[in-house]
């Protein structure tokens, strides 16, 4: 929320208060000041008028103008396409200094002297870019200081508003806080509304079909408006608040919203068929909104309609064909209170957030609507020259009752750890409109209509604490028992694995458990998805069924911002739909490598194949658990590369998978390099891997090794050969594949594999006869079972 100090000063006198002190005390009261901005002034720049304009003799896109500031005339060369004779304009004289320290000097442009510059909004620091000069209202006196005219040099506070303090999403809301903090009176703005004898009911009516979602709906009819720019002071304040001025009618709604926190909307009356009907949408109904996007609506979404069509999404955005246009003459002004829950759900589902929905979602003042519709109507009459028809069109709304909260000063002090006197506490509450009355149970306060967050006595205690000053409450150390419960095995090993992956050169990612069902469908079937009814946004509408897609997304995000390689891991839960019952939840570890696991080094060549590095990491992880015989089989998962992926198997059950993503999958995720991923099912791993390891006696005698080489079909897995040889004798300690060959001397479908067998016996030294006998038996078994031949 941005608010300029001069605007605040209309509601509370802040003279004599230093900005630094104001920011500190607002922050200590719960309104964090994120920044203080002071717009730059334009030195030696005044209001002037273009007396004459003609084409530059030597340039088609330049104009030669004669400009006056009321006392002197100047020759100026201007490149703006919209400059014209008779315009009132901001004029920077020679030696002027514009925002950004841009100095104006006498210059020759295409041979003609230019003595100053006609300024645009961008050159005055009012916009990032401009298409031409900034025309000013004709009524401005020539020679007037442009800083006074445009409000340059004003201080703007950027305030961070917490979700519960919707009352501070306005100038008057922040002014209330300042008045309470400094003990100064809050000023009330008075206005006069003049109505014509012509009744508004002659032109429209209001009917609310769902008063649960829309308790209050008010409307006024303003006839004979003339669309034009707003007064300059209104434009200046809207720019300071971060809003681009549009025209006098639209600017009024924005001005009142920022000043009082009441969203408003204006319709072109001629576009309304007979009257306004507030109803729920029909399933699949469509509406083209002001941002030129067609919205497909659900049956729980509230619409503003006439007798034939939808005009706006209630509390969020108007329709394209019912808004204010340059030829609008009659206006229907809407002022309503929509339930926060309804607005929030609709805005999230449609992926829309506007200044209006931002306030309705958090809750506005439902009592102030009648005053605001009159105030906005008076401004429309003043700025646009309209005539306000007699009467307010409305539904049969009920007045809102203020909730009452009972508290005792003793409970408040006990909660805060303070010794604030009862009188001081009551004074603090009275300063924010919460006058307390003595009752049998302590004190009773009525919550002001603009405070939607006061519901219980703890909320009252918070008001006392923040206005007393958080920095005035002494800090104490909480009592924490020295003993604590041991972590569950899953959490313990989750931390151990996180540390291990970090030590292996991986960085941890923490992603949402939500992701787009479109992205997730690249890796899994939609039948397994848990779709959220109320997602944060449309690209977070499904719970993930794998962890690694989030890791892949994180890697690609970094790659798209210049990273050449990335090793990322994440431990999190997956949620898998299992029929109509409760979704299945499981904790998993996922990690991925992009651009090669090994980094650049002067003494090693980069290893292009990350698959084996990934397998080494998997084996490193599994080595810490008592798993028995783990095997690796070809993965059949469709998103994995068929020749560069493996399933981690134990007793016929998968503990996870790893390998390179399928080329089609890489194309779907828009990756231009191979991406290796791994996902381990932690709960399955720990279910069998946490058994205590039993000590086995090792041999103190020398180990013997024998090498042999065989030729087999390329369809035979080396792991199967290793497994078969290992089972041949208890004397075999391990079997290792150390070389492969294919080519000359072998068939087209043959490959040569060389193995080394390590023999050991804890009781005696082995002889060649014993080891050779085992080796012969092993080779015979390979010849029989795998069709191998000894080389």
N, C-alpha and C positions, 0 to 999 in steps of 0.2 A: 504494500500500500504506500503510494507516494502522495505527500501532501505538502503544499508550500506554506511557509510560515505566515505570509500575508493573509492567506485564506483562514488559517487558524485564528489569526488575530481578530477576525470578525466575530468569533464566538467566545473568546477568552482573551483578556488583556495579558500579553506575554512581554510587555515592555519591561526592561530592566533584568530580564532573565537571560543569562548567557546560554548560547546554544549547547556548549559542552555540558553544562549543568542540567539543561533540559533533557538531553539525550541520556545522561547517566540516570537521572531519576525516573524517566520513562522506562528504561531498561530494568531498573530495580523494581519497578511496579509491574513487570511482566510483559511490557511492550518493547521488545528488543529493537534497537535502532541499528539497522544493517549498514546504513550509510548516510552521509550528509553531503548534499550536492548544492553548489552555488553556481547558478548559470553565469557565464561570463558577460560582462558589459561590453558595449560597443562604444568606443570613444570617438567623439567628434562626428557622430552620426545623427541625422535629424530627419524630421518629416519634410518632404519636398513634393514638388509637382512637376510633371512632364508637360512643358508648354508646347513643344513641337517635336515631331519625329519624322525623319526621312531616311531613305536608304543610304548606306555608306557608299560613296562613289567608287571605291575600289574593293568592295567585298559584298557578296550577295547575302551572307548570313549575319551581317552586322548592321546596326542602326546608329544613326547620328541624331542625338537628342539634345534639346535645350531644356535645362532643368532650373527651377527656382526654389530657394528655401524661404521666400518671402521678403528677403532683403537684397539678394544678389542672384544673378543668373550664371549658369555653368554649362560648358559644352562637354558632353559625355558620349563616349562610344560604348554601346551596349550590345551584347550578343544574345540576349534573351529573346525568344520568339514572341512572347506575349506583351512586350512593351508597347505602349500606345499613348498618343497625346491625350491629355486630360487626366491621366492617372495620378493619384496620390501615392507616393512611394517612399520607402526608406532610402536615404541617400547618405553615403559615406563620403565626406569631404577629403581633400588632400590632407595627409598626415593622420587620417583616421586609423584606429587600430580595432579590427574586428575580432570576434572570438577565435581562438587558435593562434593569436598573435600575428594575424594577417594585416600587414600595413599597406595603406593606400598611398601611392605616390603619383605624381604627375607623369603621364606616359604618352608616347605616340603610338597609335595603333593604325597600321596601314597608312602611315603618313599624316594622320590627323590627330591633333592633341586631345587627350581625354583628361578632364579635371575632376576626377571622382568616380564613384561607382554606384549604380543602382543595385540594391541588394536583394538577394533571394532569402528564403527561410533558412536554407542550409548555411549561407554565409553569415547569418545572424545567430547560428547555433540552435535554431528552433526545429530543425529536421535534419535527418542524415543526408538526404539528397532532395533536390528541387528541379523541376522542369523549366522554371522561369523565375522572373522577379516576383516579389511579394506585393501585390496591390493592397493598399490600405484604405480604410473608409474615408470618404471625401470630407467628412465633418471635422477631421483632425486639423488643428491649427498648424500652418507651415512654420517650420523652424523649431517645433517641439522636440525635446530630447527623446530619441527613440527608446532609450532605456526605460523611461517613465511610461511611454506608450505601450511597449510590449512586455513590460514587467521583467526586463533583463536584470540580472543581479540578485534575484530573489533566492532565498535559501529553501531547499526542498529536503524534507526528511523522508527516508525510506524505512518504513516500519514493518517488522515481521509480526504478523498477527497469527496467534495460535488458533486452531480450529474452534475452540470453545468461545472465543471472544469476537463473535461476528458483529457485536455492537461497535467495535473499533474499526470496521471496514468503511469508515466515513470520516469526514472532517469534524463533524460535530461529536462523534464518538471519541476521537482522540482529544478534542477540546475538553470534553467532560473529564477525561483522565487528568489533563493538565490542571483543570480547575480544582479537582479533588486533591492533587498532590501539593499544589501551592496555596490552597485555601483561597482561591480567587473566585468571584461569581461567574457563572456561565451566562453569557448574553443570549437573549432570545431574538430571533429574526422575525420581524413583523412584515406582513404583506397585505395588500388589499386586492380582493377579487371582485370585479364588477361583472354581473351577469346581465344578459339581455332578457327580454320578456319571452323570447322564443324558447320553448321547452326542449331539452335534449331528447325526451321521449318521443318527439315527433320524428326523429331520425334514426333511432336505434333502441335496442333493449338489451338486457343482460339476463341470461339464464344459465345456472350452474347445475349440471346433472350429478356431479360428484363433489359434494361439499366436504367430504372427508379430506380429499386431496386439495381442495380449493375452498377454504372456509370464508375467504373475503375476496370479492371481485368488484372493483369500482370502475366506472367509466365516465368520462366527460366528453362533450362534443364542442369543438372549437371551429367556428365557421370563418371563412374569408381570410385565411392565412396567406402570406406571401413568402415563398421560399427564398432565402437570401443568407449571406454569411451572418453568423452570430456577432454580437458586440465583441470588440477586441478583448475586453477584460475577461469575458467568458472563454474565448479561445485560448488566452494566455494560461488560465487556470487548468483547462483541460489538457493542454500540452504538458504542463508541469506534472499532472497526474499520469502522464503517459498515454493519453488518448488523442487521436488526430481529430481536429474539428471537421465537421461535415457540412451541416447547415443549421439554421436557427432552430428548426423543429427537433431534429435528432439530437442536437447539442443540449437542448433543454433536458431530455431524458437522462443523458450522461451526467449533466451537471448536478441534477437533483440526486442521482444515484451516488455520486462521489461525495456530495455535501451531506446527505442524510442517510445513506445506505439503503435507500428504497429504490429497487429496480422499477423502471417504467418502460412502456412500449407505446409507440404511436402507429396507428393504421391510417391509410388513406380511406376516408369514409366512403368514397364512391365505390371502393372495392368490396365493401361489406354488404352482403345481401340481407337486408331487413334488420338483423340484429346479431349480437354475440352469444354464442352457445359454447360453454365450457364442458367438454365431454372427453371420454376415453376414446382412443383410436380404435379402429377395427383392425384385426390381425392382417398384416401385410399392406395396410394403407400407406400411401407414399406422399411425401411433401418435399418440394424444392425449397430449400431454406436460403437465407440471404447470402450465404457463402457459395451459392450456386452448386450445391451438392444435393442429390436426391436422397432423402432419408426414408428407409423402409421401417415402418413403425410396428410396435407390439401393442397388444390390446390393453396393457396396463399403463400406457403412456398417455399423459394428459395433453389435450390439444385445445387451442383457441380456434373456434370455427364460426362460420355464419350458417345460414340455412342450407347452403349448397356444398361448401368446401371447407377444408382446413386452411387456417390463416397463419398459425404459428404453433411451435412446440412450447407449451406453457412454461414460462420461467427461464427459457433457454435461448431461443432464437426465433425471429419472425420468418414468415414466408417471403419468397422472392417477389411474388406478384401482388402483395398487399401492403408493401412498405411505402415510405414517403419518396416521391419523385419530384422533379423540378416543377411539374405543373400541378402539384397537389394544392388544393384550395381549402378543403375541409378535412379535419383531423378527428379521429376517435382516439382519446388518450386512455390507456389502460394502467390501472394501479391495483395490484393484487397481493394477496398472501398465499403462497403455495407451500404445502407441507414439505419440509426438508427431505424426508425419506423418499417421496415421490420424485422430486427434482433430481436428487442424487442418483437414483436408480436409472432414470431415463438418460441423464447426461453420461453416465458411465457406459451404458449399453450402446448409445449412439456415438461414443467417442468424442463428445463435444464438451468443452468447458468455456464459458463466456463469463464476462464480469457479472452479468445478471445471475447465471446459475451458481457462480461461486458464492454469492450472497444468499440466495434462496436455500442452497444446500446446508448452510450453516445456521440459518434461521434469522429472519429480520423481525423488526418491531411490528406486530400485527395491529397494534392500537393506532399507530401513526399513519396508517394508510389514508384515512379521510383527509387529514391535514396535507399530506403530500400530493394527493390528486388535485387539491385546490391550489397549492403552491405552484405545482408544475403548470396548471392551467393559467395562472396569473402571469407566469414567465412567458408562456406561449403568446398570450395576448400582448405582452410588452415587446417581445423580440420579433414576433412575426405579424403583428398588427391584426390578430384575429379577434373575434367576438365569442365569448364563452356563453354557451347556451345555458338556460336555467336548469338547475337540478343535477344531482349525481345519479347515474344509472348504477344499480347494484343488485346483488342477490340478497336474500333474506339472511344476512349474516348475524351471528350472535356476538355480543361483546365478550372479549377475552377477560377471564378472571385471573388476577395475579396469584400465583402460588405463595403460600405462607410457610415460613420455615421457623422452627423453634430452636433456640440455642441457649446455652448458659456461658457466661464469660469464663467460668472455671474450666469447662471442657475445652474451650478454645485455647486457653493458656496452656492447658495440659498437652494438647496436641502440638502446639507450636514451640513449647519449651520457653515461654515468655512469662512476664509478670505485668502485662498491660492492664491498666486500671479500667474499670467498667465504663467510666465517663469517657475516657479516651477511645475506647472501643466503639461506643455508641456514636461518638463524634466522627470517627472514621467511616462508619457505615452510613451515616447521614450525608456525608460528602459525596457518596455515589448513589444517592436517591433511595437508600434503604433505611428509612426511619423505623426504629425499634420501639415496640410497646411492651411494657411489663405485663407478664402473664403468670399464671400459677406454676408453670414449668420452667420459667426463666424469662426470656425475652422472645418476642415474636416480630419477625420482619416480613414485609411484603416485597417480593422481587419486582423491580421496575420492569415495565413491559419490554424494554429494549434488551434486558439481560435474560437470555434464554438458558444460561448456564447455572443459574442459582436454583438448586433443587433440594439440597440437604444442608445440615448444619456445618458439614466439612467445607462446603462452598463458601459459607459465611466466614469460616476461619481463614480460608484462602484470601478473601477480600481484606480481612484485617491484616494478614501477614504481608501482602504485597504493598499495601498503602502505608503500613508501619515501616516497611523497608526491609527487604530480605537481608540487606547488608547490616541491618541493626540487630538481627537475630544471631546470637552467639552460636558458633558451630560446636557440636559435641560429637564425641566418638561413640558410635553405637556399640552395644555389648554383643559380641559375637562369640559363641561357644568355641573353645579350642578344638574340641572333637567334632568331626564331621563324618557323615556316612561315606562309605567307600563307593566309588563310582561303579555303575553296572559294567560288566565285562565288555559289552558292546561299546560304551563310551570310552572306556579305558583303552581298548585296542584301536578305536577310531583316532584317538589322540596320538597313539604310538605310530600309526600308519601315516598320519599327517606329518609328524616329525620326520619319519623315514623318507617320504616323498620330497619334503623340503631339502633334506640332506643330499638327495639324489639330483638336485638341480631343478626341481619343479616349483612353480609359484601356485599358491592356492587361490581359487576363485570361489566366491559365494554368490550364487545366482538365485533368482526366484524359483520356487517350485512350479510356477506357472509359465507357460509358453504358448505360442500360437499353435493351434491344432493343424494349421497348414504346414508349418515347419516340422512339427512332430510327426506328421504323416509320412515324411520322407523316410523315417526309420521304423515306423510301427503301424499296425492296423488301427483304424479309427474305432473299431469295436471295443478296443481295450482302453479307450480314453475316458477320463472323468471330466466332463464338460461343466464349467462353472456357470451357475445361473446369473451371478452378478460379478463379472470379471472386472479387474482394475481397468483394463482397456481391452480392445478387440484383439490385440496381439499377445494377450495373456489370458486366454479363455479356456485353457486346458491344463490339467495337472500332468506332469511329465511321467512317462512310463520307463524312461531310461535317464540316467544322469549325464551320460557323455554328450548328448546334443547340446546341453547348456555349456559344456566345456568347449565344444566345437564353435558355438556361437561366440563365446568370449575370445577364443583364438582369432577368429575371422574379424571380429571387431578391432582387435589390435593390429592385425595384418593390414586392414584397410586404412589404418592410420600410421603406416610406415614400418611396422615391425617386420623383420625378415625371418625370424624364427621364434617359436614359443613352445614352452613345456608347461602345461597347466594341469592341475588336478582339482578334484572336488569330492567331498564326502557328503552325501545327502540322501534323502528318501525318495522313493518312487511310489506312485499310486496307480494301481492297475485295476480296471473294472473287471469284476468277476461275476458275470450274470447280473441278477437284480439285487444282490446283497451288498453289504458294505465293501467298498473298494479295498483291495489287498495292498498293504503298505510294507515296504522293505527298505532297509538301509544298504547303500552301495557305495563303492569307491570307484571313481572314474578318473582316468588321466589320458592325456593326448599329447602327441608330438607333431609339430609342424616345422618344416624346413631343416630337419635333421636334429637328432638328439645331441650330438657332440657339437660344441661351439667351435669358432675359428681358433686355430692355434698355429704357431710357427713351426712346431715340431711334429705335427700329425696332419695327415690328409683327411679332409672331411669324409665321413662315412655316409654314403648316399642311402643305404638301406636301413631305415629306422626300425624295421620289423624285429630284427634280432636284438637291438638295444631294448626294445619294449619287452621282448621275451625274457631277457636277462633281468629286467626290473620285476617282472612277474615272479620269476624264480627266486629273486631276492626276497620278495614279500612272503612267498609261500614257505621259504626255508625257516621262517620263524615259528611255524606251526607244525604240530605232530599229525601230518596228514597221511602218512603211508605213501603208497604208490600213486602219484599223479601222472596222468597221461594227457597228451595233446592230440586232438583229432581235428580234421578239416571242418571249419565252421560252415554251416549251411544257412546262416543268416543272410537275407537278400541284400542288405546294405553293406555287407563286407566283401572284400575282394576274394574270389574263390580260391586263388592260389597263394594268397598272402595273409591268411587269417587262420585262427585256431580256436577251438573250444577247450577250456580247461576242465578236464574230467576227473572225477574221483568216485569210484564205485558205481559207475554208470550214471552219475548225476553231474550236471554242469555247475561249476563254481564261478563261471564267468567266461569271457571271451576277449580276444585281443587280435589286432592286425590292422591292415590298411583298409580304408573305406573303398567301396566299389567305385570305379570311374564314373558310373552314372550318378552315384550319390554325391561325389565330388562336384559334378556339374550342377546338380540340384542345389547344393549349398553355395555355389559360386566360388569354389576354391580352385586356384590354378596350379596347385602343387599337391602331392600326396599327403594324406593326413592319417596318421596311425593313432588308433584309439584302443583303450582297454577299459572294461568294466568288470569289477569283481563283486560278487554277491556276498557281502560281509557276514550276514547272519548265517548263511550256509557254511561259509568258511569257518566261523567260530563254533558252529554246532559240533564239528568233528575235530577241529584243529586245536582245541584248548585242552585236550587230554594230556596229562603229564607225560613227558618223554621218559622212557625207561632206559637206564644205563645199559649199554651192551659192551662187553669186554673187547678191547682192541688188541691186535697182535703186536707184540714187541719184536717179532722176527721180520726179516727183510721181505718186501713185496716183490713178486715176480710179474713181469708183463710179457705178453706175446702179441704180435701183430699178425693180422691176416687181411687179405683183400679178396672180395668176391664180385662177380658180375651178376646183376639181377635186372629184372624188368623195371622200367621207370615208374611203373604203377605201384611198386612195393614201397612201403614207408620204412625209412631207416629206424624209426622208433619201434616198429614191430620186430625188426631184426635184433635190435638191442635188447628188447624185452625177452625174446626167445633165448638168446645166448645167456642172459643173466640167470634164467631159470635152470640152466643145464647142470649146475653144480654149486654146492655151498662154498666151494673154494673161490668162486668168482666174486670179487669185491665190487668191481664196476666194469662197465663196457662203454667205450667212448669212440664215437665216429670222429676221425681226424683228417680224412681226405676224401675227395670225390673226383671222379674223372669221367668224361664222356668224349667220344670222338673216334679217332683211328684205332682199329683193333677191336672195336665193339659194334654191336648191331645198332640200328637206328633207334630201337626202343629199349636199349640197354644203358646202364650206368654202372660204373665201378665204385664201390664203397670200401674204404679201408678202415678197420677197427683196431683198437688196442684193448686187450683184456688184462685187467689187473687181478692177480691171484694172491690170496693170503690165507694163512692158517695160524690161529693163535697158539697152537700147541707145538708146532714143529716147522722146520725149514722145508719148503717144497722142493721136489726134484723135477728135472725136465720130463722124466717119464710120466709123472703124475699130471703135470700141466698139459703135456702134449696129448695125453689120453683124453683129457677134458676138451681140448681144442678140437681133436678129430671128431669126437661125438657131436660137438656143437656144429661143426661144418656139415657133417652128415645130416643133421636135423634141418639145417638151412637148405641144403640141396633138395631134401624131400618136401619140406613145407612151402618153400618159396621159389623153387626151381633155380636156386643159385648155383653158380659154378666158381670153383676156386681159381684165382688168377696167380 
